[in-house]
Amino acid sequence: MKGDRVEIVVDAGDTTRTYEAVAVRAGRRVETAVRRGVVEVSEVTRSGTVVRTARFMAARVLALVEQPVQVEGPAPLRDDPGQPGRGLHPAE
């Protein structure tokens, strides 16, 4: 979902570097995979097409933090003041 983030902290010799992958458009998500010594972080569309990818050597990755977007609960049901008697009501 838009807003999904993955932070990657990588050992760069004498210091560490932090990279961030973010799903920047609606309907996109961020996926991670660890394969054959490589950590791969990809931004993917709804249909599964990869938009961009970042690859890191797994031996150099210190931390991989996935931060999904915060989803709020559904909006409370209420009557529409413009249409008396025709609003939505919770199931009883």
FENJONOR-V352487 format. One record per run of one state. SS is the DSSP state (helix for helix, strand for strand, loop for the rest). FROM is the first residue (numbers start at 1). LEN is the number of residues. If there is no record, write none. Layout:
ss = <SS	SS>
from = <FROM	FROM>
len = <LEN	LEN>
This chain:
ss = <loop	strand	loop	strand	loop	strand	loop	strand	loop	strand	helix	strand	loop>
from = <1	5	12	16	23	29	36	38	45	50	58	61	68>
len = <4	7	4	7	6	7	2	7	5	8	3	7	25>
